[in-house]
Each structure stands twice: as structure tokens, then as C-alpha cells.
Amino acid sequence: MLIKRALLLTLAASTLAVTGCSTSVTETPDAKPSAATEGVTKYPVSLENCGKTYTFTEAPKRVVVMNGGSVGEVSSLIALGVADRVVANAQSYGASDVPDRAAAIEAIPTGKFTPNSLQDIPREAMLGQHPDLVISTGGGGFAADQGFATREELAAAGANTYVPRANCGVTGAVTGTPTIEDSYALLRDLGTIFDVPGRAERLVADSQRAIADTAGRVAGQPKKNVLLVFPGMGMGDSSDFSAIAAGGIWNDVIDKAGAVNPFNRADGTTFVTISKEQLAVTPIDGLVVVNYRSPDIDAVAERILAQFPQWTATKTNNYAVLADSIYLGPSNDVAVRHIAKLVHPEQFR
């Protein structure tokens, strides 16, 4: 479990890395639509991803999704209605903020591979899946020195590869400020690749409307301090405070909820360890704990609050449990609303 916990943070950091890479799409006219698609993407379509160009002659049919430390990519495929193309999925949290999504993820084939030490798909197992598209949370998913099939090897085997445009870097170092717009970019890219751009735009529009509604409710209200904690998930440190959210997409989520992360960092640091002494003197109005296969996440939240009776959050037992909606993916609007209701409940009565 320690390896898995460490992996989650490593890959979550990669999920949030903004490296300045971009994805552009060039369509060629006179393509024939495939069944079960919208017939809008004109194949062949060329997509530039992380400095390389990939050409799709049709919507992918044998997709492999890497990185157990993320669910943003597989959740996006589910939301777009194309998860039936996945032949091997390594992504799973065991929990979701969207009803039935965790069960939908569990129902996707896993490929029955033996994971490597990073709990991911090693080179030979990957090639044995005969994919036509491999999706990785970050550029490191194709690193040969980590035992993965490279993008070049996969191309030679007939597979295109894709990394969310914000995550092209191998190291996962954050060099920008990830926002909800990166989630929309992921949806739009996959919508183009799978010939469901209309579905992607509807998902984006629905999210934008939901977030605008929530932001409108809390507009003009005092910004409240929200502490976002990944309990017991620190690298080699199982304490409650070894992995506290610093720089990441969640800061955009928190901001749109009418709140602020008191430990927001703009220097490329994704997670920080905060001492109990510093936490004690930081006013906290609401606590958000991230559930990753916790046997009793509510007990964890209550344990954290009990250590800081001076917090407003403790005096009102004010906490929320979230799982996947704070990350890159199709459901950031869910997290925005949950956090807004946590710290501005009077605006939702």
C-alpha cells in the first residue's frame, strides 16, 4: 500500500504538471464516418501531442489507459461514452464523486496484466495488448528507464499515444498554473480523437454552466480558508499532514467555490508537509479530505479536526469528502459545488 500511496502522489503531481506543451488538430476532408461516432471528425485527423504528430485514420478500437494514480483519463472516456473501446485500464480509485462512476470504472477490462513496481503496465504486457491508442497521465508513462514501452516503440507497433496537453513533461515538475480549462482541453482532444466532439462540447458547456451558477451564488461573499488534505498519502510518511494541497488544479476549483487555499504555492510545488504548529495558527473554515480507498475517511476527517479545536471548521464540524473531482477530469464542477456548499451553506438554502 505504501508503494501505491507514493505512486498516487507522484502521478497526481504529473496530472497537474503544466509544461507548456500543446495539442493541435488538423483534419483532412472527405472522410467516411464510423458507426457509433458522430461523423464530425474527418479522418484521417492529425493531432500534435507533446511535440510529436499522430495521425488517426479512424476512431480507436483497442485503447489502453495507464497510471493507477489517476482516473481523469478513464473518467473522461466514460463521460464521453467511449469506454467500451478500452481493452486494458490501470486507473481506479475505488471511489468517485459522481454516482455510479466507480462501478463503471471497475467494470472496464483490466487486461489481466501483472503490474510492475509502480503498479502500472510494463513494456511487454503493454505490447501484448496490441493497442491502437495508449493514454498516459503524464510523459513519464512512456519512459524506457521505468520499464515502459516508449512512444516510438508503440508507434512501431501500430499504436498512437496521448498525454493530456498539460502533462507532457517526464518529471512532472509544475511550471505553470493548471486550471479547469486543462480538463476541458482533455475532453475536447478525446472528443476529436474518438469522433464525439459534440459530446465533448456538451460536457464542457454543462460544466461551465454549473460552475457559473455556483460562482454566482457565492459572488461577493468573504473568501473562506479551505484546507485540502490527502491523508496518509505522503511519500514515505503516513501522517495526516504530510500531503497537503499546494499548487494544482484544485486551487482553481477552490477559488470558483468562493474560497482560498492558505497553502497555495506558485513555485511548482504540488504538495507540502505542514507542521501541526503552523496548522494551529492558520484559520481553517472548511476541511476537505481526499478519499483514496480509505476504510473510514469520515473518521480520518474527525481525527484531523479534533487536533485543532480553535478552527472554525472544528467548531462547526465542517468537512467534506471528495475523491476524483478535484483532479483533471470531467467533473470539476462537482468539486466546486461541494466546496462552495461547505463554506457558504447559507447561499444554497
N, C-alpha and C positions, 0 to 999 in steps of 0.2 A: 504493500500500500504506500510505503514511503516513496518508492520509485514513481508510482502513479501520481502521487500528490506533487512531487517535484516536477514531473512531466507536465502536469496541468498548468503550473505557473510558467514553465518555460514556453509552452506553446501558447498560453494565453498572452504572454508578452509578445510572441511572434504575431498573434492575431491582431494585436493593436499597433504593430510597428508601421510607421509611415515612412517610406524610404524614397519618396519622390518618383516612384515608378508609375507608369501609366498604362492603360489599356485602350487601344483604339481599334475600331472595327471598319473593315472595308468590304462592302458587299458587291457581288458580281450579278448582273441581271440575268433573266431568263432561266431561273432555277425552277425545278418542279417540287411542290410542297410534299412533305412526307405525311403519312397518316398519323394521327394523334398529335399533330403540331398545328400551329395557327396558319401556316402557309404565308408568313410575312417575311421571315428571314430568307434571303435569296442566296441559296447555296450555289457555288462554293462561297463561303464567307471567310475572310482572313482576319485574324484577331492578333494584335500585338500585345504580348503579355510579358512583363519583366525583361524587356529588351529583345525578345525573340518573337517571330511571327509564326502563327499556327493557322493552318487552313482546314476548315471543316467542310466536307463535301455533303454531309447530312447530319441530322441530329444524332448525338452519341447514343449508342445502344448498350455498351458494356463499360460502365463507369465504376471506378474505384475511388473511394473517399478516404483520405489518410487522416492521421492525427487524432488520437483519442482525447487530447486535451482541448478539443474544440467541438462544438456542434453547430457552429454558424453555417458551414457549408451544407451539411446534410439537412439541416432545418430549412435552408433556402430551397433545396431541391424538393423537399416535401411541400413547402408553401407554394412552389411553382407547379406542383402536380406532376413532376417528372422523376420521382424517387424510384419508380418501377424500372428505371434504366440502370440502377445501381446493382452490381454483382458482388461487391465486397465493400462493406462500410466498417471503418475502425472508430467512428465517432459515437460516443454515448456518455451522457452524464448520469442517466438513471433518473433524471428529474427534468421538468420543464415548467415554465410559467404559462404555457399555452396548453389548454386541455387536450388530452389525447396525443400530444406530440411525442412524449417519452415512449409511449407504447408504439407509436408509428415508427420511431427510430429503432426500437428493439425488434420490430418485425422485418426490417431490411436485412437481406443476406449479409453475413459477415465474411464469407469466403473461406471460412474454416482454416485460416492460416495460423501458424504458430508465431506469435508476436516476438519481436526482438526485445532487447533490454530496455528500449524506450517505449515498449508497449505499442509498437507500430508495425507496419508491413515491411519486412525485409526484401531485399532485391529479388531473390529467386522466387519468393512467394508472389511478389508483385507481377513479375513477368509471367508467372504461371497462370495468372488470371486472364491473360490475353485481353487487356483493356483497350478501348479506343479513346478513353479520356481518363486521366488521373488528376484528381483535385487534391491539392495540399493546402493546409492552413498557411504555411509560410515557405519561403525558398529553401529552408533547411530540410524540408521533406524530400528533397532530391539530392542531398549531399552524399557523395560516394563514401566519404570518410566516416559516415554514420551508418554505413551498410545499406543505404537506399539505392534504388535504381535512379540514375540521373535522367534529366530531361532528354539528353541526347540518346541514351540507351532506349528510353521509351519511344522516342520518335522513330528510331531504327526498327522498333518492334511494331510500329503502326499506331502508336498512341499519342494523341495530343496531351498537353499538360496545362494546368491552370492554377494560378495562385491569386487570391484576391489582390487587387491592384495596390492596396496599401501595404502589402506584406511581402514584397519581393526579396527583401534582404535575407541573407542566410543567418546572420547573428541575431536578428530580432530586435536590434537596437532601435529605439524610438527616436526619429529625427524630425518629427512633426507633431501635429496635434490631431489625432484621429477623432472623427465625428460621426454622427449618424449618417451623414452623406456617404461615408465609406460603405455602410450597409446597403444603401440604395445602389451604389455602383456595383456591388456584388450581385444584387438581384438583376440589375439591367444586363450585366455581362452574361450571366447564366441564361437570362431570357433570350438573348440573341443566339447563344450557342445552341440552345435546345429548341429554337423556333417557338418560343412562347413570350415574345416581348410584350404583348398585350397584357398577359397575366402579371408580368413583372411591373409594368406601369400601374396596373390596378393596385398591386400590393404597396407600391411606393405611395400612390395617391391616398390610399386608405390610411397608411401610417402617418402621412403628413397631416391629414385632416384630424386624426386622433390626437396627435401631438399639439396641433394648433388649438384644439378645444381645451386640452389640459393646460397648456401655457396661458390661454386666455383666462381661465378660471383663477390662476394664481398670479396673474399680472398685477403689479403694484403692491403685492404682499411682501413683508420683510423676508429676505433670504435666510433660510434656516440651515444650520450646520448638520450635514449628514455624514456619518462615519460608515464607510463600506469596508467590510471585513471578510476575508477568506479564511475562516477559522481552521487552524491545524494544517494549513496547506503550504507552509513556508519551506524553503529549500533546506532540509536538514534540521528544521526547527518546528516543532509541533505546537508551539504556544499559540494562543488566540490572537496575538498581536504581531506575529512575525510576517504576516502578509496583509497589509492594509493598502487599499487602492490609492495610487498616486496619480500618474499620468496615464490616461486611457480614454476610450470612447465613453466610458461611464461618466466622465466629467461633463460631456455634452448632455447626456441623459439627466444628470443631477441638475444642471443649470436650467434645462427646459422644465423641470419639475418645480422650479421656484426655490431651489436650494443651492448649497455650495459645499464642495469638498474641502474641509480645512487643511487637508494634506495634499492638495493638488500640486503636482510638480510638472514643470515645463522643460526640464533639463534632460528628458529621455528616460527618466526613472519610472517604471511602471508600477512597482510595488515597493513599499517601505516597511521597515520594522520600527514601531513606535513604542517607546518605553511607557510603563504604567504611570510614571511621574508626569510625562508630557501629556498623556491622555487625561490625567486627572485635572489638569489646568486648562484643558480645551473644552469649551462649552459644546455639548452634543445634544441636538434637538431630536434626532432620529437615528436609529441604528439599522443598517441593512446588513444581513448576513447572507453569504452565498452558500447555497446547498449543493454540495457535490458528494452524493452517496452518503450523507450523514445519517446515522441511525436515529438521531433525535436532535434535529437542528434547532428546535424551539428551546430545548434545554441548554444548548450552547449559547443562544442569544440571551437567555435569562441569566446564565453564569457570567457573561460579559457585563451585563447591566448591573448585576449585584456588586461588582467590584468598584462601581463609580456612583454611589448614591447621590452625589451632587449634580449629576447630569439631569437636565430636563427630561431627556429620554427615559431615564430610570424612574423618575418620579411619576411619569405617566405610563410606564411600561410600553414605551413607544418603539416598536421594532417591526421590521418586515423581513420576510424570507424571499429571496429571489434566486434564480438558477441561471438560465440562459439568456434572458432578455437584456442584460446589461452589456453583453458582448456584441461583436459584429454578428449580424444576422437579420432575420426578417421581422423581429418582434421588439425593437427598441421602444416602440410606443407603449407597450405593456409595462415596461420598467418605469417609463416617465410617469405614467398614471399612478402606479403603485407608490412611488416615492412622493409624488405630489399629495396623494391622499394621506400619506404618513405624516407629513409635516404641515399640511394645510387642510386638515379634515373638515374645517368649517366651510370650505369652498365647494364641498361635494355633498352637502346635505340637501 
